[in-house]
Amino acid sequence: MLGIKSARYDEEFKEHAVKMVVERNCSITEVASDLGVSQPTIRRWVKERTEPGDSANRRLAELEVENKKLKRKLENAEETIDVLKKSVAIFVNP
């Protein structure tokens, strides 16, 4: 009986997949489909890279994720403010 040969991926490929999930907020399903890797494999890679062993490292990772989310919110708010400023300028100066 022939065994199923599992694919080997280099660290750069794995990091790219994890960044798609963690930083770009892509779903594991999307990333798995886009890269041709199984969902459990992507899930394992994310877990290995985002769950440090001790609580201090875990807290640092949580803060980094929160910081990225807040930066995205700030960017969105700044874009909204710019659009509103331009809208006001259009209505004030017909």
PyMOL Python script that loads the backbone (N, CA, C, O; Angstrom):
from pymol import cmd

cmd.read_pdbstr("""\
ATOM      1  N   MET A   1       0.842  -1.184   0.000  1.00  0.00           N
ATOM      2  CA  MET A   1       0.000   0.000   0.000  1.00  0.00           C
ATOM      3  C   MET A   1       0.884   1.243   0.000  1.00  0.00           C
ATOM      4  O   MET A   1       1.848   1.322   0.761  1.00  0.00           O
ATOM      5  N   LEU A   2       0.565   2.190  -0.832  1.00  0.00           N
ATOM      6  CA  LEU A   2       1.346   3.413  -0.931  1.00  0.00           C
ATOM      7  C   LEU A   2       0.901   4.416   0.119  1.00  0.00           C
ATOM      8  O   LEU A   2      -0.294   4.622   0.333  1.00  0.00           O
ATOM      9  N   GLY A   3       1.868   5.035   0.768  1.00  0.00           N
ATOM     10  CA  GLY A   3       1.543   6.056   1.760  1.00  0.00           C
ATOM     11  C   GLY A   3       1.338   7.406   1.088  1.00  0.00           C
ATOM     12  O   GLY A   3       1.845   7.653  -0.006  1.00  0.00           O
ATOM     13  N   ILE A   4       0.601   8.259   1.747  1.00  0.00           N
ATOM     14  CA  ILE A   4       0.374   9.603   1.230  1.00  0.00           C
ATOM     15  C   ILE A   4       1.588  10.446   1.586  1.00  0.00           C
ATOM     16  O   ILE A   4       1.997  10.513   2.745  1.00  0.00           O
ATOM     17  N   LYS A   5       2.142  11.069   0.597  1.00  0.00           N
ATOM     18  CA  LYS A   5       3.324  11.890   0.807  1.00  0.00           C
ATOM     19  C   LYS A   5       2.881  13.310   1.156  1.00  0.00           C
ATOM     20  O   LYS A   5       2.147  13.944   0.397  1.00  0.00           O
ATOM     21  N   SER A   6       3.328  13.797   2.298  1.00  0.00           N
ATOM     22  CA  SER A   6       2.929  15.142   2.694  1.00  0.00           C
ATOM     23  C   SER A   6       3.880  16.169   2.091  1.00  0.00           C
ATOM     24  O   SER A   6       5.071  15.914   1.913  1.00  0.00           O
ATOM     25  N   ALA A   7       3.326  17.325   1.784  1.00  0.00           N
ATOM     26  CA  ALA A   7       4.124  18.399   1.195  1.00  0.00           C
ATOM     27  C   ALA A   7       4.962  19.064   2.276  1.00  0.00           C
ATOM     28  O   ALA A   7       4.562  19.123   3.439  1.00  0.00           O
ATOM     29  N   ARG A   8       6.108  19.556   1.890  1.00  0.00           N
ATOM     30  CA  ARG A   8       6.990  20.293   2.791  1.00  0.00           C
ATOM     31  C   ARG A   8       7.001  21.748   2.345  1.00  0.00           C
ATOM     32  O   ARG A   8       7.143  22.041   1.157  1.00  0.00           O
ATOM     33  N   TYR A   9       6.852  22.643   3.289  1.00  0.00           N
ATOM     34  CA  TYR A   9       6.833  24.064   2.986  1.00  0.00           C
ATOM     35  C   TYR A   9       7.962  24.748   3.743  1.00  0.00           C
ATOM     36  O   TYR A   9       8.233  24.423   4.898  1.00  0.00           O
ATOM     37  N   ASP A  10       8.619  25.702   3.082  1.00  0.00           N
ATOM     38  CA  ASP A  10       9.697  26.405   3.767  1.00  0.00           C
ATOM     39  C   ASP A  10       9.119  27.438   4.743  1.00  0.00           C
ATOM     40  O   ASP A  10       7.935  27.770   4.690  1.00  0.00           O
ATOM     41  N   GLU A  11       9.978  27.931   5.624  1.00  0.00           N
ATOM     42  CA  GLU A  11       9.537  28.851   6.673  1.00  0.00           C
ATOM     43  C   GLU A  11       8.971  30.145   6.098  1.00  0.00           C
ATOM     44  O   GLU A  11       8.028  30.707   6.653  1.00  0.00           O
ATOM     45  N   GLU A  12       9.530  30.617   5.006  1.00  0.00           N
ATOM     46  CA  GLU A  12       9.042  31.848   4.387  1.00  0.00           C
ATOM     47  C   GLU A  12       7.594  31.682   3.920  1.00  0.00           C
ATOM     48  O   GLU A  12       6.772  32.582   4.091  1.00  0.00           O
ATOM     49  N   PHE A  13       7.295  30.536   3.336  1.00  0.00           N
ATOM     50  CA  PHE A  13       5.933  30.249   2.879  1.00  0.00           C
ATOM     51  C   PHE A  13       4.974  30.211   4.070  1.00  0.00           C
ATOM     52  O   PHE A  13       3.877  30.767   4.015  1.00  0.00           O
ATOM     53  N   LYS A  14       5.404  29.545   5.147  1.00  0.00           N
ATOM     54  CA  LYS A  14       4.567  29.446   6.348  1.00  0.00           C
ATOM     55  C   LYS A  14       4.313  30.830   6.948  1.00  0.00           C
ATOM     56  O   LYS A  14       3.188  31.150   7.330  1.00  0.00           O
ATOM     57  N   GLU A  15       5.367  31.646   7.027  1.00  0.00           N
ATOM     58  CA  GLU A  15       5.222  32.996   7.576  1.00  0.00           C
ATOM     59  C   GLU A  15       4.255  33.823   6.733  1.00  0.00           C
ATOM     60  O   GLU A  15       3.449  34.582   7.272  1.00  0.00           O
ATOM     61  N   HIS A  16       4.335  33.676   5.427  1.00  0.00           N
ATOM     62  CA  HIS A  16       3.427  34.395   4.530  1.00  0.00           C
ATOM     63  C   HIS A  16       1.976  33.999   4.821  1.00  0.00           C
ATOM     64  O   HIS A  16       1.095  34.855   4.900  1.00  0.00           O
ATOM     65  N   ALA A  17       1.742  32.715   4.977  1.00  0.00           N
ATOM     66  CA  ALA A  17       0.388  32.225   5.263  1.00  0.00           C
ATOM     67  C   ALA A  17      -0.115  32.773   6.593  1.00  0.00           C
ATOM     68  O   ALA A  17      -1.262  33.209   6.693  1.00  0.00           O
ATOM     69  N   VAL A  18       0.733  32.752   7.610  1.00  0.00           N
ATOM     70  CA  VAL A  18       0.338  33.244   8.939  1.00  0.00           C
ATOM     71  C   VAL A  18       0.049  34.739   8.884  1.00  0.00           C
ATOM     72  O   VAL A  18      -0.916  35.199   9.494  1.00  0.00           O
ATOM     73  N   LYS A  19       0.865  35.502   8.168  1.00  0.00           N
ATOM     74  CA  LYS A  19       0.640  36.947   8.055  1.00  0.00           C
ATOM     75  C   LYS A  19      -0.682  37.252   7.373  1.00  0.00           C
ATOM     76  O   LYS A  19      -1.358  38.218   7.725  1.00  0.00           O
ATOM     77  N   MET A  20      -1.052  36.431   6.398  1.00  0.00           N
ATOM     78  CA  MET A  20      -2.337  36.635   5.728  1.00  0.00           C
ATOM     79  C   MET A  20      -3.483  36.511   6.726  1.00  0.00           C
ATOM     80  O   MET A  20      -4.453  37.266   6.662  1.00  0.00           O
ATOM     81  N   VAL A  21      -3.370  35.561   7.646  1.00  0.00           N
ATOM     82  CA  VAL A  21      -4.422  35.349   8.640  1.00  0.00           C
ATOM     83  C   VAL A  21      -4.364  36.421   9.722  1.00  0.00           C
ATOM     84  O   VAL A  21      -5.383  37.030  10.048  1.00  0.00           O
ATOM     85  N   VAL A  22      -3.185  36.651  10.276  1.00  0.00           N
ATOM     86  CA  VAL A  22      -3.047  37.518  11.447  1.00  0.00           C
ATOM     87  C   VAL A  22      -3.096  38.998  11.091  1.00  0.00           C
ATOM     88  O   VAL A  22      -3.811  39.760  11.742  1.00  0.00           O
ATOM     89  N   GLU A  23      -2.357  39.418  10.078  1.00  0.00           N
ATOM     90  CA  GLU A  23      -2.244  40.838   9.780  1.00  0.00           C
ATOM     91  C   GLU A  23      -3.281  41.342   8.783  1.00  0.00           C
ATOM     92  O   GLU A  23      -3.767  42.466   8.903  1.00  0.00           O
ATOM     93  N   ARG A  24      -3.615  40.521   7.812  1.00  0.00           N
ATOM     94  CA  ARG A  24      -4.570  40.951   6.782  1.00  0.00           C
ATOM     95  C   ARG A  24      -5.996  40.526   7.101  1.00  0.00           C
ATOM     96  O   ARG A  24      -6.929  40.851   6.367  1.00  0.00           O
ATOM     97  N   ASN A  25      -6.159  39.794   8.204  1.00  0.00           N
ATOM     98  CA  ASN A  25      -7.478  39.317   8.641  1.00  0.00           C
ATOM     99  C   ASN A  25      -8.187  38.456   7.605  1.00  0.00           C
ATOM    100  O   ASN A  25      -9.415  38.469   7.520  1.00  0.00           O
ATOM    101  N   CYS A  26      -7.425  37.713   6.824  1.00  0.00           N
ATOM    102  CA  CYS A  26      -8.030  36.742   5.905  1.00  0.00           C
ATOM    103  C   CYS A  26      -8.455  35.521   6.718  1.00  0.00           C
ATOM    104  O   CYS A  26      -7.823  35.191   7.721  1.00  0.00           O
ATOM    105  N   SER A  27      -9.502  34.864   6.296  1.00  0.00           N
ATOM    106  CA  SER A  27      -9.934  33.667   7.013  1.00  0.00           C
ATOM    107  C   SER A  27      -8.998  32.503   6.696  1.00  0.00           C
ATOM    108  O   SER A  27      -8.341  32.479   5.655  1.00  0.00           O
ATOM    109  N   ILE A  28      -8.955  31.554   7.604  1.00  0.00           N
ATOM    110  CA  ILE A  28      -8.134  30.365   7.391  1.00  0.00           C
ATOM    111  C   ILE A  28      -8.603  29.631   6.138  1.00  0.00           C
ATOM    112  O   ILE A  28      -7.787  29.096   5.387  1.00  0.00           O
ATOM    113  N   THR A  29      -9.905  29.606   5.915  1.00  0.00           N
ATOM    114  CA  THR A  29     -10.459  28.959   4.728  1.00  0.00           C
ATOM    115  C   THR A  29      -9.944  29.623   3.455  1.00  0.00           C
ATOM    116  O   THR A  29      -9.542  28.940   2.512  1.00  0.00           O
ATOM    117  N   GLU A  30      -9.956  30.970   3.430  1.00  0.00           N
ATOM    118  CA  GLU A  30      -9.464  31.706   2.262  1.00  0.00           C
ATOM    119  C   GLU A  30      -7.992  31.411   1.994  1.00  0.00           C
ATOM    120  O   GLU A  30      -7.594  31.113   0.867  1.00  0.00           O
ATOM    121  N   VAL A  31      -7.192  31.500   3.059  1.00  0.00           N
ATOM    122  CA  VAL A  31      -5.750  31.306   2.912  1.00  0.00           C
ATOM    123  C   VAL A  31      -5.457  29.887   2.438  1.00  0.00           C
ATOM    124  O   VAL A  31      -4.639  29.679   1.542  1.00  0.00           O
ATOM    125  N   ALA A  32      -6.127  28.920   3.041  1.00  0.00           N
ATOM    126  CA  ALA A  32      -5.913  27.524   2.650  1.00  0.00           C
ATOM    127  C   ALA A  32      -6.251  27.321   1.177  1.00  0.00           C
ATOM    128  O   ALA A  32      -5.509  26.664   0.447  1.00  0.00           O
ATOM    129  N   SER A  33      -7.362  27.884   0.749  1.00  0.00           N
ATOM    130  CA  SER A  33      -7.779  27.750  -0.644  1.00  0.00           C
ATOM    131  C   SER A  33      -6.804  28.458  -1.586  1.00  0.00           C
ATOM    132  O   SER A  33      -6.404  27.901  -2.609  1.00  0.00           O
ATOM    133  N   ASP A  34      -6.426  29.684  -1.235  1.00  0.00           N
ATOM    134  CA  ASP A  34      -5.512  30.465  -2.084  1.00  0.00           C
ATOM    135  C   ASP A  34      -4.148  29.803  -2.235  1.00  0.00           C
ATOM    136  O   ASP A  34      -3.560  29.824  -3.316  1.00  0.00           O
ATOM    137  N   LEU A  35      -3.644  29.213  -1.147  1.00  0.00           N
ATOM    138  CA  LEU A  35      -2.289  28.660  -1.166  1.00  0.00           C
ATOM    139  C   LEU A  35      -2.243  27.160  -1.444  1.00  0.00           C
ATOM    140  O   LEU A  35      -1.164  26.593  -1.617  1.00  0.00           O
ATOM    141  N   GLY A  36      -3.407  26.519  -1.488  1.00  0.00           N
ATOM    142  CA  GLY A  36      -3.437  25.083  -1.750  1.00  0.00           C
ATOM    143  C   GLY A  36      -2.926  24.247  -0.593  1.00  0.00           C
ATOM    144  O   GLY A  36      -2.294  23.210  -0.792  1.00  0.00           O
ATOM    145  N   VAL A  37      -3.207  24.709   0.623  1.00  0.00           N
ATOM    146  CA  VAL A  37      -2.778  24.018   1.840  1.00  0.00           C
ATOM    147  C   VAL A  37      -4.035  23.700   2.638  1.00  0.00           C
ATOM    148  O   VAL A  37      -5.014  24.442   2.565  1.00  0.00           O
ATOM    149  N   SER A  38      -4.023  22.614   3.395  1.00  0.00           N
ATOM    150  CA  SER A  38      -5.214  22.249   4.160  1.00  0.00           C
ATOM    151  C   SER A  38      -5.469  23.244   5.295  1.00  0.00           C
ATOM    152  O   SER A  38      -4.544  23.871   5.812  1.00  0.00           O
ATOM    153  N   GLN A  39      -6.737  23.373   5.667  1.00  0.00           N
ATOM    154  CA  GLN A  39      -7.110  24.267   6.759  1.00  0.00           C
ATOM    155  C   GLN A  39      -6.440  23.883   8.079  1.00  0.00           C
ATOM    156  O   GLN A  39      -5.940  24.763   8.779  1.00  0.00           O
ATOM    157  N   PRO A  40      -6.413  22.591   8.442  1.00  0.00           N
ATOM    158  CA  PRO A  40      -5.736  22.234   9.700  1.00  0.00           C
ATOM    159  C   PRO A  40      -4.254  22.617   9.711  1.00  0.00           C
ATOM    160  O   PRO A  40      -3.706  22.972  10.754  1.00  0.00           O
ATOM    161  N   THR A  41      -3.617  22.542   8.553  1.00  0.00           N
ATOM    162  CA  THR A  41      -2.205  22.921   8.474  1.00  0.00           C
ATOM    163  C   THR A  41      -2.045  24.417   8.721  1.00  0.00           C
ATOM    164  O   THR A  41      -1.181  24.826   9.497  1.00  0.00           O
ATOM    165  N   ILE A  42      -2.867  25.236   8.070  1.00  0.00           N
ATOM    166  CA  ILE A  42      -2.809  26.687   8.283  1.00  0.00           C
ATOM    167  C   ILE A  42      -3.096  26.999   9.742  1.00  0.00           C
ATOM    168  O   ILE A  42      -2.400  27.809  10.354  1.00  0.00           O
ATOM    169  N   ARG A  43      -4.115  26.362  10.301  1.00  0.00           N
ATOM    170  CA  ARG A  43      -4.482  26.586  11.705  1.00  0.00           C
ATOM    171  C   ARG A  43      -3.306  26.262  12.632  1.00  0.00           C
ATOM    172  O   ARG A  43      -3.032  27.003  13.576  1.00  0.00           O
ATOM    173  N   ARG A  44      -2.616  25.157  12.360  1.00  0.00           N
ATOM    174  CA  ARG A  44      -1.469  24.757  13.180  1.00  0.00           C
ATOM    175  C   ARG A  44      -0.338  25.780  13.073  1.00  0.00           C
ATOM    176  O   ARG A  44       0.274  26.140  14.079  1.00  0.00           O
ATOM    177  N   TRP A  45      -0.063  26.248  11.856  1.00  0.00           N
ATOM    178  CA  TRP A  45       0.997  27.239  11.672  1.00  0.00           C
ATOM    179  C   TRP A  45       0.683  28.520  12.440  1.00  0.00           C
ATOM    180  O   TRP A  45       1.563  29.097  13.079  1.00  0.00           O
ATOM    181  N   VAL A  46      -0.574  28.963  12.375  1.00  0.00           N
ATOM    182  CA  VAL A  46      -0.967  30.180  13.093  1.00  0.00           C
ATOM    183  C   VAL A  46      -0.804  29.970  14.591  1.00  0.00           C
ATOM    184  O   VAL A  46      -0.273  30.831  15.293  1.00  0.00           O
ATOM    185  N   LYS A  47      -1.260  28.833  15.070  1.00  0.00           N
ATOM    186  CA  LYS A  47      -1.167  28.545  16.504  1.00  0.00           C
ATOM    187  C   LYS A  47       0.291  28.502  16.961  1.00  0.00           C
ATOM    188  O   LYS A  47       0.626  29.060  18.006  1.00  0.00           O
ATOM    189  N   GLU A  48       1.143  27.857  16.203  1.00  0.00           N
ATOM    190  CA  GLU A  48       2.559  27.741  16.560  1.00  0.00           C
ATOM    191  C   GLU A  48       3.238  29.103  16.631  1.00  0.00           C
ATOM    192  O   GLU A  48       4.141  29.310  17.441  1.00  0.00           O
ATOM    193  N   ARG A  49       2.808  30.019  15.791  1.00  0.00           N
ATOM    194  CA  ARG A  49       3.479  31.317  15.723  1.00  0.00           C
ATOM    195  C   ARG A  49       2.817  32.395  16.563  1.00  0.00           C
ATOM    196  O   ARG A  49       3.398  33.465  16.743  1.00  0.00           O
ATOM    197  N   THR A  50       1.631  32.150  17.080  1.00  0.00           N
ATOM    198  CA  THR A  50       0.942  33.191  17.855  1.00  0.00           C
ATOM    199  C   THR A  50       0.702  32.809  19.304  1.00  0.00           C
ATOM    200  O   THR A  50       0.206  33.631  20.074  1.00  0.00           O
ATOM    201  N   GLU A  51       1.034  31.605  19.695  1.00  0.00           N
ATOM    202  CA  GLU A  51       0.840  31.193  21.084  1.00  0.00           C
ATOM    203  C   GLU A  51       2.183  30.897  21.737  1.00  0.00           C
ATOM    204  O   GLU A  51       2.598  29.741  21.821  1.00  0.00           O
ATOM    205  N   PRO A  52       2.866  31.953  22.203  1.00  0.00           N
ATOM    206  CA  PRO A  52       4.139  31.725  22.884  1.00  0.00           C
ATOM    207  C   PRO A  52       3.940  30.948  24.179  1.00  0.00           C
ATOM    208  O   PRO A  52       2.839  30.913  24.730  1.00  0.00           O
ATOM    209  N   GLY A  53       5.004  30.332  24.656  1.00  0.00           N
ATOM    210  CA  GLY A  53       4.916  29.476  25.830  1.00  0.00           C
ATOM    211  C   GLY A  53       4.589  30.173  27.130  1.00  0.00           C
ATOM    212  O   GLY A  53       3.653  29.763  27.817  1.00  0.00           O
ATOM    213  N   ASP A  54       5.321  31.211  27.497  1.00  0.00           N
ATOM    214  CA  ASP A  54       5.082  31.812  28.808  1.00  0.00           C
ATOM    215  C   ASP A  54       4.127  32.996  28.707  1.00  0.00           C
ATOM    216  O   ASP A  54       3.898  33.534  27.624  1.00  0.00           O
ATOM    217  N   SER A  55       3.576  33.389  29.845  1.00  0.00           N
ATOM    218  CA  SER A  55       2.523  34.399  29.865  1.00  0.00           C
ATOM    219  C   SER A  55       3.020  35.781  29.445  1.00  0.00           C
ATOM    220  O   SER A  55       2.258  36.545  28.853  1.00  0.00           O
ATOM    221  N   ALA A  56       4.274  36.122  29.735  1.00  0.00           N
ATOM    222  CA  ALA A  56       4.799  37.430  29.334  1.00  0.00           C
ATOM    223  C   ALA A  56       4.843  37.533  27.812  1.00  0.00           C
ATOM    224  O   ALA A  56       4.445  38.551  27.245  1.00  0.00           O
ATOM    225  N   ASN A  57       5.318  36.497  27.163  1.00  0.00           N
ATOM    226  CA  ASN A  57       5.352  36.501  25.699  1.00  0.00           C
ATOM    227  C   ASN A  57       3.948  36.484  25.121  1.00  0.00           C
ATOM    228  O   ASN A  57       3.687  37.119  24.099  1.00  0.00           O
ATOM    229  N   ARG A  58       3.049  35.767  25.764  1.00  0.00           N
ATOM    230  CA  ARG A  58       1.660  35.712  25.298  1.00  0.00           C
ATOM    231  C   ARG A  58       1.045  37.109  25.375  1.00  0.00           C
ATOM    232  O   ARG A  58       0.361  37.543  24.448  1.00  0.00           O
ATOM    233  N   ARG A  59       1.290  37.808  26.482  1.00  0.00           N
ATOM    234  CA  ARG A  59       0.747  39.160  26.655  1.00  0.00           C
ATOM    235  C   ARG A  59       1.323  40.102  25.594  1.00  0.00           C
ATOM    236  O   ARG A  59       0.605  40.933  25.038  1.00  0.00           O
ATOM    237  N   LEU A  60       2.606  39.967  25.323  1.00  0.00           N
ATOM    238  CA  LEU A  60       3.243  40.787  24.295  1.00  0.00           C
ATOM    239  C   LEU A  60       2.590  40.535  22.935  1.00  0.00           C
ATOM    240  O   LEU A  60       2.315  41.477  22.191  1.00  0.00           O
ATOM    241  N   ALA A  61       2.347  39.287  22.618  1.00  0.00           N
ATOM    242  CA  ALA A  61       1.701  38.945  21.345  1.00  0.00           C
ATOM    243  C   ALA A  61       0.292  39.530  21.280  1.00  0.00           C
ATOM    244  O   ALA A  61      -0.126  40.035  20.238  1.00  0.00           O
ATOM    245  N   GLU A  62      -0.441  39.463  22.396  1.00  0.00           N
ATOM    246  CA  GLU A  62      -1.790  40.031  22.442  1.00  0.00           C
ATOM    247  C   GLU A  62      -1.748  41.538  22.211  1.00  0.00           C
ATOM    248  O   GLU A  62      -2.569  42.087  21.476  1.00  0.00           O
ATOM    249  N   LEU A  63      -0.782  42.201  22.846  1.00  0.00           N
ATOM    250  CA  LEU A  63      -0.655  43.647  22.685  1.00  0.00           C
ATOM    251  C   LEU A  63      -0.281  44.023  21.254  1.00  0.00           C
ATOM    252  O   LEU A  63      -0.747  45.038  20.736  1.00  0.00           O
ATOM    253  N   GLU A  64       0.548  43.218  20.621  1.00  0.00           N
ATOM    254  CA  GLU A  64       0.916  43.484  19.229  1.00  0.00           C
ATOM    255  C   GLU A  64      -0.302  43.369  18.314  1.00  0.00           C
ATOM    256  O   GLU A  64      -0.487  44.185  17.411  1.00  0.00           O
ATOM    257  N   VAL A  65      -1.122  42.359  18.551  1.00  0.00           N
ATOM    258  CA  VAL A  65      -2.337  42.187  17.744  1.00  0.00           C
ATOM    259  C   VAL A  65      -3.280  43.360  17.974  1.00  0.00           C
ATOM    260  O   VAL A  65      -3.836  43.914  17.026  1.00  0.00           O
ATOM    261  N   GLU A  66      -3.456  43.738  19.247  1.00  0.00           N
ATOM    262  CA  GLU A  66      -4.330  44.865  19.571  1.00  0.00           C
ATOM    263  C   GLU A  66      -3.800  46.153  18.934  1.00  0.00           C
ATOM    264  O   GLU A  66      -4.576  46.950  18.407  1.00  0.00           O
ATOM    265  N   ASN A  67      -2.499  46.351  18.981  1.00  0.00           N
ATOM    266  CA  ASN A  67      -1.883  47.536  18.391  1.00  0.00           C
ATOM    267  C   ASN A  67      -2.160  47.607  16.892  1.00  0.00           C
ATOM    268  O   ASN A  67      -2.472  48.677  16.370  1.00  0.00           O
ATOM    269  N   LYS A  68      -2.049  46.485  16.205  1.00  0.00           N
ATOM    270  CA  LYS A  68      -2.315  46.457  14.763  1.00  0.00           C
ATOM    271  C   LYS A  68      -3.771  46.803  14.465  1.00  0.00           C
ATOM    272  O   LYS A  68      -4.065  47.537  13.522  1.00  0.00           O
ATOM    273  N   LYS A  69      -4.678  46.264  15.283  1.00  0.00           N
ATOM    274  CA  LYS A  69      -6.100  46.562  15.087  1.00  0.00           C
ATOM    275  C   LYS A  69      -6.371  48.047  15.299  1.00  0.00           C
ATOM    276  O   LYS A  69      -7.108  48.666  14.532  1.00  0.00           O
ATOM    277  N   LEU A  70      -5.770  48.616  16.347  1.00  0.00           N
ATOM    278  CA  LEU A  70      -5.984  50.030  16.638  1.00  0.00           C
ATOM    279  C   LEU A  70      -5.387  50.924  15.550  1.00  0.00           C
ATOM    280  O   LEU A  70      -5.954  51.966  15.221  1.00  0.00           O
ATOM    281  N   LYS A  71      -4.261  50.524  15.001  1.00  0.00           N
ATOM    282  CA  LYS A  71      -3.669  51.294  13.904  1.00  0.00           C
ATOM    283  C   LYS A  71      -4.598  51.298  12.698  1.00  0.00           C
ATOM    284  O   LYS A  71      -4.763  52.326  12.041  1.00  0.00           O
ATOM    285  N   ARG A  72      -5.210  50.137  12.403  1.00  0.00           N
ATOM    286  CA  ARG A  72      -6.152  50.062  11.284  1.00  0.00           C
ATOM    287  C   ARG A  72      -7.362  50.957  11.536  1.00  0.00           C
ATOM    288  O   ARG A  72      -7.834  51.644  10.630  1.00  0.00           O
ATOM    289  N   LYS A  73      -7.865  50.943  12.784  1.00  0.00           N
ATOM    290  CA  LYS A  73      -9.008  51.789  13.128  1.00  0.00           C
ATOM    291  C   LYS A  73      -8.653  53.260  12.959  1.00  0.00           C
ATOM    292  O   LYS A  73      -9.446  54.042  12.432  1.00  0.00           O
ATOM    293  N   LEU A  74      -7.460  53.632  13.407  1.00  0.00           N
ATOM    294  CA  LEU A  74      -7.014  55.012  13.286  1.00  0.00           C
ATOM    295  C   LEU A  74      -6.918  55.422  11.821  1.00  0.00           C
ATOM    296  O   LEU A  74      -7.353  56.514  11.455  1.00  0.00           O
ATOM    297  N   GLU A  75      -6.361  54.569  10.993  1.00  0.00           N
ATOM    298  CA  GLU A  75      -6.263  54.868   9.561  1.00  0.00           C
ATOM    299  C   GLU A  75      -7.647  55.082   8.956  1.00  0.00           C
ATOM    300  O   GLU A  75      -7.855  56.011   8.176  1.00  0.00           O
ATOM    301  N   ASN A  76      -8.588  54.219   9.320  1.00  0.00           N
ATOM    302  CA  ASN A  76      -9.954  54.352   8.803  1.00  0.00           C
ATOM    303  C   ASN A  76     -10.586  55.656   9.268  1.00  0.00           C
ATOM    304  O   ASN A  76     -11.250  56.338   8.487  1.00  0.00           O
ATOM    305  N   ALA A  77     -10.384  56.005  10.538  1.00  0.00           N
ATOM    306  CA  ALA A  77     -10.948  57.242  11.073  1.00  0.00           C
ATOM    307  C   ALA A  77     -10.344  58.456  10.374  1.00  0.00           C
ATOM    308  O   ALA A  77     -11.055  59.408  10.054  1.00  0.00           O
ATOM    309  N   GLU A  78      -9.032  58.425  10.136  1.00  0.00           N
ATOM    310  CA  GLU A  78      -8.376  59.538   9.447  1.00  0.00           C
ATOM    311  C   GLU A  78      -8.891  59.681   8.018  1.00  0.00           C
ATOM    312  O   GLU A  78      -9.078  60.798   7.536  1.00  0.00           O
ATOM    313  N   GLU A  79      -9.119  58.564   7.341  1.00  0.00           N
ATOM    314  CA  GLU A  79      -9.670  58.613   5.986  1.00  0.00           C
ATOM    315  C   GLU A  79     -11.076  59.200   5.997  1.00  0.00           C
ATOM    316  O   GLU A  79     -11.427  59.997   5.126  1.00  0.00           O
ATOM    317  N   THR A  80     -11.878  58.809   6.979  1.00  0.00           N
ATOM    318  CA  THR A  80     -13.239  59.329   7.101  1.00  0.00           C
ATOM    319  C   THR A  80     -13.215  60.830   7.341  1.00  0.00           C
ATOM    320  O   THR A  80     -13.999  61.568   6.746  1.00  0.00           O
ATOM    321  N   ILE A  81     -12.327  61.280   8.204  1.00  0.00           N
ATOM    322  CA  ILE A  81     -12.206  62.714   8.489  1.00  0.00           C
ATOM    323  C   ILE A  81     -11.829  63.475   7.224  1.00  0.00           C
ATOM    324  O   ILE A  81     -12.392  64.535   6.947  1.00  0.00           O
ATOM    325  N   ASP A  82     -10.886  62.948   6.460  1.00  0.00           N
ATOM    326  CA  ASP A  82     -10.479  63.605   5.214  1.00  0.00           C
ATOM    327  C   ASP A  82     -11.647  63.720   4.240  1.00  0.00           C
ATOM    328  O   ASP A  82     -11.839  64.765   3.617  1.00  0.00           O
ATOM    329  N   VAL A  83     -12.423  62.654   4.108  1.00  0.00           N
ATOM    330  CA  VAL A  83     -13.581  62.672   3.206  1.00  0.00           C
ATOM    331  C   VAL A  83     -14.599  63.701   3.679  1.00  0.00           C
ATOM    332  O   VAL A  83     -15.153  64.448   2.872  1.00  0.00           O
ATOM    333  N   LEU A  84     -14.846  63.740   4.988  1.00  0.00           N
ATOM    334  CA  LEU A  84     -15.812  64.707   5.520  1.00  0.00           C
ATOM    335  C   LEU A  84     -15.336  66.142   5.320  1.00  0.00           C
ATOM    336  O   LEU A  84     -16.137  67.018   4.995  1.00  0.00           O
ATOM    337  N   LYS A  85     -14.053  66.390   5.508  1.00  0.00           N
ATOM    338  CA  LYS A  85     -13.512  67.736   5.285  1.00  0.00           C
ATOM    339  C   LYS A  85     -13.712  68.160   3.835  1.00  0.00           C
ATOM    340  O   LYS A  85     -14.094  69.298   3.564  1.00  0.00           O
ATOM    341  N   LYS A  86     -13.455  67.247   2.906  1.00  0.00           N
ATOM    342  CA  LYS A  86     -13.630  67.562   1.491  1.00  0.00           C
ATOM    343  C   LYS A  86     -15.100  67.801   1.165  1.00  0.00           C
ATOM    344  O   LYS A  86     -15.426  68.671   0.357  1.00  0.00           O
ATOM    345  N   SER A  87     -15.983  67.032   1.790  1.00  0.00           N
ATOM    346  CA  SER A  87     -17.421  67.201   1.566  1.00  0.00           C
ATOM    347  C   SER A  87     -17.886  68.561   2.058  1.00  0.00           C
ATOM    348  O   SER A  87     -18.656  69.243   1.382  1.00  0.00           O
ATOM    349  N   VAL A  88     -17.418  68.953   3.234  1.00  0.00           N
ATOM    350  CA  VAL A  88     -17.792  70.253   3.792  1.00  0.00           C
ATOM    351  C   VAL A  88     -17.293  71.364   2.877  1.00  0.00           C
ATOM    352  O   VAL A  88     -18.011  72.333   2.631  1.00  0.00           O
ATOM    353  N   ALA A  89     -16.085  71.235   2.378  1.00  0.00           N
ATOM    354  CA  ALA A  89     -15.524  72.256   1.492  1.00  0.00           C
ATOM    355  C   ALA A  89     -16.357  72.395   0.221  1.00  0.00           C
ATOM    356  O   ALA A  89     -16.537  73.504  -0.280  1.00  0.00           O
ATOM    357  N   ILE A  90     -16.856  71.302  -0.295  1.00  0.00           N
ATOM    358  CA  ILE A  90     -17.680  71.340  -1.507  1.00  0.00           C
ATOM    359  C   ILE A  90     -18.990  72.067  -1.239  1.00  0.00           C
ATOM    360  O   ILE A  90     -19.431  72.871  -2.061  1.00  0.00           O
ATOM    361  N   PHE A  91     -19.621  71.795  -0.093  1.00  0.00           N
ATOM    362  CA  PHE A  91     -20.907  72.409   0.218  1.00  0.00           C
ATOM    363  C   PHE A  91     -20.765  73.869   0.629  1.00  0.00           C
ATOM    364  O   PHE A  91     -21.670  74.664   0.378  1.00  0.00           O
ATOM    365  N   VAL A  92     -19.664  74.236   1.246  1.00  0.00           N
ATOM    366  CA  VAL A  92     -19.460  75.613   1.687  1.00  0.00           C
ATOM    367  C   VAL A  92     -19.112  76.511   0.501  1.00  0.00           C
ATOM    368  O   VAL A  92     -19.554  77.659   0.440  1.00  0.00           O
ATOM    369  N   ASN A  93     -18.336  76.000  -0.424  1.00  0.00           N
ATOM    370  CA  ASN A  93     -17.921  76.768  -1.601  1.00  0.00           C
ATOM    371  C   ASN A  93     -18.566  76.190  -2.860  1.00  0.00           C
ATOM    372  O   ASN A  93     -17.926  75.438  -3.595  1.00  0.00           O
ATOM    373  N   PRO A  94     -19.833  76.538  -3.111  1.00  0.00           N
ATOM    374  CA  PRO A  94     -20.524  75.967  -4.286  1.00  0.00           C
ATOM    375  C   PRO A  94     -19.995  76.475  -5.602  1.00  0.00           C
ATOM    376  O   PRO A  94     -20.485  76.077  -6.659  1.00  0.00           O
TER     377      PRO A  94
END
""", "prot")
cmd.dss("prot")
cmd.show_as("cartoon", "prot")
cmd.util.cbc("prot")
cmd.orient("prot")
